[in-house]
Structure formats: C-alpha cells, structure tokens
Amino acid sequence: MPASTPRRLALAAILAASLAGCARGPASGGRVVVDYWEKWSGFEAESMQSVIDDFNRSQNRIEVRFLSVSQVDIKLLLATSSGHPPDVAGLWSENIPDFSEKGALTPLDGGLAKAGIGADRYTPLFWELCRHRGFTWGLPTTPGCVALFYNKKLFRAAGLDPERPPRTFAELEAMSRRLTIAEVERGGRIVRIPFDDMTPAERDARRYTLVQVGHLPQDAGMFLSGWGCWFGARYYDGDRRILADDAGNLAAYSWLRDTARTYGVDNLRSFIDGFGVSQSAQTPFLGGTEAMVVQGPWMMNFIARYAPDLEWGVAPCPAADGVGGGEPVTLAQCDVVVVPRGARHPREALEFICYLQRQDVAEKLARSQQKFTALRQVSDGFIKNHPNPAIGLFIRLSRSAGARYVPRLSIWHEYDAELAVARERVLDLKETPAEALAVVQQRMQRTLDRVMRRRDAMGSDRLREWTSYDKW
C-alpha cells in the first residue's frame, strides 16, 4: 500500500534531516553555515570543493559546506516539502520549470538586481535556461552541448580520411555503414568484413554478429529524445500545444526504425548488451568498437581515464538536409545552482552563487571539469591553455544559431519518458513512428491540459507570490 501523506512527509523530514546532518555542524569563527547539495561526485565534486575552499578563505562571514547527493532532484523536492532544504542546490536546467511551478525554488531577481547580475553577462541561451515565466530561478555553473566524437584509427582502418569527419547527414550514414564490421561464416570459417561488403543474402539471413559499429543512435549524450533537433523537430509550441508528432520527430523516429531494420533488432540488442556502465572502459566508443558517438566536452575526462591512447577527433554532428539554416546543430543544457524555497540563509546563499559567476572562478571550475562557462566573455588564454583541446568548438556550438534545448516544460521528464517508450517500440519494430508518437501526443497533451488548468486557476496568485518575495 502507498504511504499516507503524513507518512510521506515524515519520511521526507527524516531524509532531509539525515542529509543535512552530514553537512551541518558548528561553524568556525561564528560564520553563517551555508549548506550546499550538489549532484556531482568524483572529480567533478572535487573540482567544486576546491572552488568552495577558495570562497571560504576569501572572507570570514560565510562557510559553505558541500555535500554530494545522488538523485539530488528527488531528494531536494522531499527536503523542501518537509521544510528542511539546503541553502544552495545544484540541479539541471530542465528542472527549473518543474521546480518553480511546484513552489520549490526562490526567485532570485531582486537579489541579482542588487548584485548587478543580468542577461548581459551570459551567453543568451544559458541565461534563458535559468528563467521561467519571466523570473530567474538559478544561475549557471558549467554548461554543456554535444558534438560528434570519432575514432581516427577506425576511420583509417576503413579507408576513410581520419582528418575529415562527416559533414552532411548522408555522409554520416554512409561512413557509419562503412565503419560497421560483422562476423559472418564463409567457407566454414568465421571472417570479419565491413557490413557493406556482406552479400544481400547474408544480410537478409541475419546470421552475423556485429563486432564494431559506425554510429549507434541509441548511444548519445544527454537526452536520446533530443535526436529530433537534428531533424528540425518542435516538441512544444511554447504555449498549450504538445508537438510530439511533429514532422521532425517523425523523421527522427523513422531514422531510428531504419537503423533497426538495417542491422537487425536482435543483432543490435546483442551488441549493446555486451557493454557495461555508461562512460566507463566498457562503453563501445571508449572500448574501441564504436567509431562515432555524440557526447559533450565532459567526454574528455573519460577518454583520459579509460582510453588515454584513443586517437580521437571531434566535429559538429551533421543534421538532416535543410535543418539549422547552415548553422551547426547542437543540443545544449546547463548545470545550475538554485536557492530552494525555505532556505535558512538565502542572502548568504546568493552571495556564494554570485561568487561562482566571477569570470576567474567560473573558468577555474570549467577548466578542472574540462568544460566551458556560460559567460559571454572568455579570458585571454582560456581556450588556448584549456586542458580540453576541443573546448573552442563546444563554445562555438553553444553560441550557434543552431543550438537547441529541450522544451521549457514542467512536465518534460514525463514527456521524455513517454518518448523513450515510443522509441523502444519503434526500435523493436513493434510500432511505426506515427503510431508510437500518436500515443505520446495524446497522453502528453492530456497531461499538459491538466497542468494548464491548474496554472489558470492559480494564475495571478502564483505570480504575485513570486513577485512579492522580499528576502533580498
């Protein structure tokens, strides 16, 4: 049986108190303690801890205490609902519409105005990702966007120029097929040959094993559902209409279906099932059995750790013909820091968040995580001396007119989950793209209609609540 509401709130309070207890304690020198929960772990958490240490040494009024929290989005909602949130939390930009609509965040506009921080400081796309319904709910830490990493050694072995990655979508597909290698029985022995060199009979019989692939659409950075961006998809009209069955999404899902038809559902599944945890030595690209993968600048950390001898290149991922208007297409996202509703020390929390926006601080964090910053200005030498030699490309992609982001919807995660179900049914050849996306369209439009009815009912009351927030 599901827990009752009082029981859920009690569990939330226990969880929040236990998490807070890991970070809280007496501050040295009478400082105000600011508790900061962040989703990062490992080297990313260590990078932020170094920045926090700098902040704590820079003044004697505030002590920021850092706690790495898995599933931080879920735990933050629980903590906020129980009245025990941290003072600062690290989320993803796609969380902002949902969390703000649920009353879990503090609007920062008044405090930012006093601090002199506004849109002019940021790359426009990343500033927009921090806003919802006319209010600013967080500020960026490290942004990201995606590009096409490719294995030069595998290109060379396939007779392709390792310095010339695909520039059009047709080239991406042709190179992918050339780089796909299968094991097939010929003359009583097993041989490895390029997929395109197999006979039609061998391909039709499906009696082969994929041992190397050119590019797997299923293996992509951030949202798999974002493939529609490379086909010109619109997911939402910005008002009250879901566009799951948009022509661009239909084209993207048709491409997924064609991939399954070309290589075989079972063959693809067997290949994918042979690999392990994402971003580890067991992934196809890092393991040297996938020639191209769409990932972000953070991929350099995993190359350095798990495949230091990999001979790699990176380029914009080509879009379908006519998409992007000649500009490279990318999908962008942003890590953000927010002040949860009910935070004990919102002013001190905002002071720390504003510290993270300083150019020297933002660039230190970005360099140590092999990423870039959301700021418009880049210091002399940031790109030249950056440990990630491809960082300039990612900066250019994020500022391109072809840069896209997922819909600013409070129901995006539910929408994304429905798109994932549709994607699997298409990849398994159980439904056509039109059939699968029609289901998503119907379900998510019904969900959005409910959300809009609630918003209409709250309407001006919620906006007045946000506008009248006076803690700054």
NUFI-101523 format. One line per field, with one value per residue (C-alpha): residue number from 1; residue in three letters; x, y, z. Coordinates in steps of 0.05 Angstrom, whole numbers. Layout:
N
i <- NUM|...;
aa <- ALA|...;
px <- X|...;
py <- Y|...;
pz <- Z|...;
//
This chain:
472
i <- 1|2|3|4|5|6|7|8|9|10|11|12|13|14|15|16|17|18|19|20|21|22|23|24|25|26|27|28|29|30|31|32|33|34|35|36|37|38|39|40|41|42|43|44|45|46|47|48|49|50|51|52|53|54|55|56|57|58|59|60|61|62|63|64|65|66|67|68|69|70|71|72|73|74|75|76|77|78|79|80|81|82|83|84|85|86|87|88|89|90|91|92|93|94|95|96|97|98|99|100|101|102|103|104|105|106|107|108|109|110|111|112|113|114|115|116|117|118|119|120|121|122|123|124|125|126|127|128|129|130|131|132|133|134|135|136|137|138|139|140|141|142|143|144|145|146|147|148|149|150|151|152|153|154|155|156|157|158|159|160|161|162|163|164|165|166|167|168|169|170|171|172|173|174|175|176|177|178|179|180|181|182|183|184|185|186|187|188|189|190|191|192|193|194|195|196|197|198|199|200|201|202|203|204|205|206|207|208|209|210|211|212|213|214|215|216|217|218|219|220|221|222|223|224|225|226|227|228|229|230|231|232|233|234|235|236|237|238|239|240|241|242|243|244|245|246|247|248|249|250|251|252|253|254|255|256|257|258|259|260|261|262|263|264|265|266|267|268|269|270|271|272|273|274|275|276|277|278|279|280|281|282|283|284|285|286|287|288|289|290|291|292|293|294|295|296|297|298|299|300|301|302|303|304|305|306|307|308|309|310|311|312|313|314|315|316|317|318|319|320|321|322|323|324|325|326|327|328|329|330|331|332|333|334|335|336|337|338|339|340|341|342|343|344|345|346|347|348|349|350|351|352|353|354|355|356|357|358|359|360|361|362|363|364|365|366|367|368|369|370|371|372|373|374|375|376|377|378|379|380|381|382|383|384|385|386|387|388|389|390|391|392|393|394|395|396|397|398|399|400|401|402|403|404|405|406|407|408|409|410|411|412|413|414|415|416|417|418|419|420|421|422|423|424|425|426|427|428|429|430|431|432|433|434|435|436|437|438|439|440|441|442|443|444|445|446|447|448|449|450|451|452|453|454|455|456|457|458|459|460|461|462|463|464|465|466|467|468|469|470|471|472;
aa <- MET|PRO|ALA|SER|THR|PRO|ARG|ARG|LEU|ALA|LEU|ALA|ALA|ILE|LEU|ALA|ALA|SER|LEU|ALA|GLY|CYS|ALA|ARG|GLY|PRO|ALA|SER|GLY|GLY|ARG|VAL|VAL|VAL|ASP|TYR|TRP|GLU|LYS|TRP|SER|GLY|PHE|GLU|ALA|GLU|SER|MET|GLN|SER|VAL|ILE|ASP|ASP|PHE|ASN|ARG|SER|GLN|ASN|ARG|ILE|GLU|VAL|ARG|PHE|LEU|SER|VAL|SER|GLN|VAL|ASP|ILE|LYS|LEU|LEU|LEU|ALA|THR|SER|SER|GLY|HIS|PRO|PRO|ASP|VAL|ALA|GLY|LEU|TRP|SER|GLU|ASN|ILE|PRO|ASP|PHE|SER|GLU|LYS|GLY|ALA|LEU|THR|PRO|LEU|ASP|GLY|GLY|LEU|ALA|LYS|ALA|GLY|ILE|GLY|ALA|ASP|ARG|TYR|THR|PRO|LEU|PHE|TRP|GLU|LEU|CYS|ARG|HIS|ARG|GLY|PHE|THR|TRP|GLY|LEU|PRO|THR|THR|PRO|GLY|CYS|VAL|ALA|LEU|PHE|TYR|ASN|LYS|LYS|LEU|PHE|ARG|ALA|ALA|GLY|LEU|ASP|PRO|GLU|ARG|PRO|PRO|ARG|THR|PHE|ALA|GLU|LEU|GLU|ALA|MET|SER|ARG|ARG|LEU|THR|ILE|ALA|GLU|VAL|GLU|ARG|GLY|GLY|ARG|ILE|VAL|ARG|ILE|PRO|PHE|ASP|ASP|MET|THR|PRO|ALA|GLU|ARG|ASP|ALA|ARG|ARG|TYR|THR|LEU|VAL|GLN|VAL|GLY|HIS|LEU|PRO|GLN|ASP|ALA|GLY|MET|PHE|LEU|SER|GLY|TRP|GLY|CYS|TRP|PHE|GLY|ALA|ARG|TYR|TYR|ASP|GLY|ASP|ARG|ARG|ILE|LEU|ALA|ASP|ASP|ALA|GLY|ASN|LEU|ALA|ALA|TYR|SER|TRP|LEU|ARG|ASP|THR|ALA|ARG|THR|TYR|GLY|VAL|ASP|ASN|LEU|ARG|SER|PHE|ILE|ASP|GLY|PHE|GLY|VAL|SER|GLN|SER|ALA|GLN|THR|PRO|PHE|LEU|GLY|GLY|THR|GLU|ALA|MET|VAL|VAL|GLN|GLY|PRO|TRP|MET|MET|ASN|PHE|ILE|ALA|ARG|TYR|ALA|PRO|ASP|LEU|GLU|TRP|GLY|VAL|ALA|PRO|CYS|PRO|ALA|ALA|ASP|GLY|VAL|GLY|GLY|GLY|GLU|PRO|VAL|THR|LEU|ALA|GLN|CYS|ASP|VAL|VAL|VAL|VAL|PRO|ARG|GLY|ALA|ARG|HIS|PRO|ARG|GLU|ALA|LEU|GLU|PHE|ILE|CYS|TYR|LEU|GLN|ARG|GLN|ASP|VAL|ALA|GLU|LYS|LEU|ALA|ARG|SER|GLN|GLN|LYS|PHE|THR|ALA|LEU|ARG|GLN|VAL|SER|ASP|GLY|PHE|ILE|LYS|ASN|HIS|PRO|ASN|PRO|ALA|ILE|GLY|LEU|PHE|ILE|ARG|LEU|SER|ARG|SER|ALA|GLY|ALA|ARG|TYR|VAL|PRO|ARG|LEU|SER|ILE|TRP|HIS|GLU|TYR|ASP|ALA|GLU|LEU|ALA|VAL|ALA|ARG|GLU|ARG|VAL|LEU|ASP|LEU|LYS|GLU|THR|PRO|ALA|GLU|ALA|LEU|ALA|VAL|VAL|GLN|GLN|ARG|MET|GLN|ARG|THR|LEU|ASP|ARG|VAL|MET|ARG|ARG|ARG|ASP|ALA|MET|GLY|SER|ASP|ARG|LEU|ARG|GLU|TRP|THR|SER|TYR|ASP|LYS|TRP;
px <- 0|25|47|-3|11|33|78|109|122|152|198|217|234|277|313|325|349|397|425|431|465|520|538|516|555|583|615|684|691|616|606|539|537|510|493|503|477|505|493|567|612|683|729|671|655|729|732|674|703|767|725|687|753|774|708|713|784|764|721|704|628|603|624|597|593|588|551|550|479|456|386|391|328|284|315|311|236|228|271|235|166|187|215|288|321|395|412|440|428|457|405|399|368|310|289|274|204|180|212|190|118|117|139|206|252|265|262|329|312|313|379|410|389|424|486|486|480|436|428|486|536|516|512|438|418|444|412|346|354|356|290|217|153|191|232|304|309|382|449|496|556|580|540|546|528|543|585|608|670|702|758|812|844|779|770|839|827|763|799|769|807|818|820|754|694|624|598|528|477|484|559|546|502|549|610|573|556|628|654|606|640|606|629|599|612|642|671|666|704|686|710|704|681|651|576|570|614|565|521|447|433|480|447|376|391|415|466|521|547|562|632|640|590|599|548|491|434|419|487|484|499|443|373|363|297|336|352|291|332|376|313|283|232|189|167|122|91|112|40|-11|3|48|81|105|81|116|146|216|203|171|234|279|240|238|314|316|270|313|375|339|316|386|425|371|336|369|438|436|410|465|518|492|481|555|575|574|565|559|622|668|720|664|627|631|667|718|727|744|684|642|673|629|589|552|577|595|661|660|677|749|752|731|777|836|816|794|823|885|913|849|864|802|773|710|665|593|544|512|437|387|385|356|358|396|399|472|490|515|462|474|433|451|439|465|483|451|453|389|364|309|245|251|328|353|404|381|423|487|469|461|527|561|523|544|617|611|594|660|700|762|721|676|737|774|715|707|780|782|719|743|681|668|630|562|593|596|668|726|792|856|886|824|816|890|910|849|863|808|835|764|735|734|688|639|638|623|569|534|533|509|440|432|437|374|349|293|224|216|160|146|126|188|214|147|146|217|198|139|184|232|177|157|230|237|174|199|268|236|194|131|100|111|138|69|34|84|86|10|6|56|18|-48|-20|23|-29|-77|-24|-8|-82|-86|-25|-53|-119|-83|-40|-101|-134|-73|-57|-44|-38|25|54|40|73|136|136|126|184|223|282|330;
py <- 0|70|111|162|236|245|185|212|279|244|204|267|302|243|241|316|317|260|293|359|327|303|374|416|429|487|539|564|636|649|644|632|560|553|480|463|399|381|323|317|263|241|291|339|343|352|410|446|432|469|529|526|525|588|622|603|631|695|722|708|714|652|579|537|463|417|350|306|279|226|237|307|329|278|290|365|362|318|364|426|397|377|446|423|444|462|534|520|462|441|420|413|470|426|421|495|497|439|460|533|513|468|526|493|549|621|674|709|772|822|797|793|865|888|848|878|810|804|777|817|773|708|671|684|610|594|656|634|564|596|631|611|652|717|701|679|616|598|615|571|533|493|488|435|419|359|343|282|248|199|147|165|97|63|114|99|24|32|72|139|203|210|285|290|273|271|340|321|272|229|225|206|148|125|128|92|34|31|30|-25|-93|-161|-232|-280|-352|-362|-427|-460|-405|-340|-277|-203|-158|-89|-91|-63|-120|-173|-204|-187|-260|-255|-191|-217|-282|-242|-297|-250|-216|-142|-132|-59|-4|62|100|79|129|95|117|193|246|277|264|210|243|303|270|306|371|345|336|404|378|423|388|443|507|548|556|500|450|389|372|301|281|339|322|329|278|231|237|223|162|137|141|100|49|45|32|-27|-53|-46|-83|-125|-116|-177|-162|-91|-115|-167|-116|-65|-117|-136|-69|-42|22|88|130|73|30|-18|30|18|83|81|6|18|-17|45|94|155|179|243|269|333|365|323|263|284|265|194|188|209|160|99|105|150|121|134|174|218|278|319|358|383|327|336|350|328|368|438|437|492|541|527|533|471|439|420|404|447|441|476|457|509|529|550|574|526|555|556|560|584|633|657|721|685|630|682|714|647|636|705|687|628|677|713|700|675|628|602|589|552|505|496|480|429|394|402|443|516|572|604|674|717|738|689|710|713|644|606|568|565|537|495|420|402|417|416|467|523|480|470|544|560|507|535|604|579|596|521|509|477|457|413|445|492|449|429|360|350|289|255|275|248|182|175|189|136|84|103|99|28|6|35|5|-63|-54|-63|3|53|122|152|101|108|184|189|155|205|263|241|226|287|335|309|319|389|407|388|429|489|484|486|544|582|570|595|647|715|688|649|708|755|705|704|780|796|753|802|764|805;
pz <- 0|-14|46|71|62|135|129|65|98|159|113|76|141|164|97|96|168|156|93|128|187|141|124|183|246|285|241|258|280|284|209|177|151|80|63|-10|-41|-109|-158|-176|-149|-162|-198|-211|-137|-122|-171|-137|-68|-89|-111|-44|-6|-43|-25|48|52|16|72|146|147|110|110|52|67|8|4|-58|-64|-113|-143|-118|-155|-119|-51|-58|-71|-9|33|10|22|93|108|113|48|40|26|-44|-91|-157|-209|-284|-324|-346|-272|-267|-298|-256|-190|-197|-214|-152|-108|-90|-112|-93|-148|-150|-190|-133|-106|-174|-189|-125|-145|-215|-249|-311|-380|-409|-372|-404|-470|-486|-490|-420|-389|-419|-389|-320|-329|-329|-334|-330|-268|-256|-214|-215|-246|-287|-261|-321|-386|-440|-511|-555|-616|-655|-627|-675|-673|-723|-720|-741|-796|-823|-820|-861|-914|-892|-882|-807|-813|-849|-806|-838|-858|-880|-853|-915|-903|-830|-852|-907|-862|-807|-852|-877|-805|-783|-781|-776|-764|-815|-833|-902|-927|-859|-822|-787|-822|-804|-860|-868|-866|-936|-963|-940|-993|-993|-974|-914|-891|-901|-863|-802|-789|-769|-706|-701|-672|-689|-706|-741|-700|-654|-647|-580|-554|-545|-493|-452|-479|-531|-546|-570|-637|-663|-660|-717|-759|-744|-694|-650|-586|-558|-586|-525|-501|-495|-550|-547|-614|-604|-673|-707|-776|-748|-693|-744|-787|-727|-706|-778|-778|-714|-745|-808|-764|-732|-799|-829|-775|-744|-677|-645|-673|-646|-579|-573|-589|-538|-484|-487|-456|-386|-348|-386|-391|-370|-404|-422|-467|-543|-561|-504|-516|-590|-621|-639|-688|-674|-614|-596|-529|-492|-471|-407|-451|-448|-374|-391|-451|-406|-352|-391|-462|-459|-523|-563|-626|-628|-665|-654|-701|-704|-713|-781|-785|-837|-901|-892|-815|-780|-838|-850|-776|-738|-695|-622|-561|-500|-426|-364|-293|-247|-174|-140|-73|-50|-21|55|56|123|95|27|26|43|-7|-62|-44|-56|-121|-145|-127|-175|-231|-228|-291|-255|-211|-268|-311|-256|-247|-322|-333|-277|-305|-378|-394|-413|-379|-392|-393|-455|-441|-444|-412|-452|-456|-431|-497|-514|-445|-433|-419|-468|-538|-567|-519|-571|-615|-559|-543|-616|-619|-557|-589|-657|-683|-690|-615|-586|-517|-491|-481|-422|-393|-322|-349|-391|-353|-361|-434|-443|-410|-458|-517|-492|-490|-561|-583|-556|-591|-656|-648|-633|-697|-657|-679|-735|-716|-730|-685|-627|-629|-634|-566|-537|-567|-537|-468|-461|-488|-436|-382|-406|-407|-333|-317|-354|-317|-251|-274|-297|-230|-192|-244|-214|-143|-160|-199|-141|-94|-136|-147|-73|-49|-5|25|-17;
//
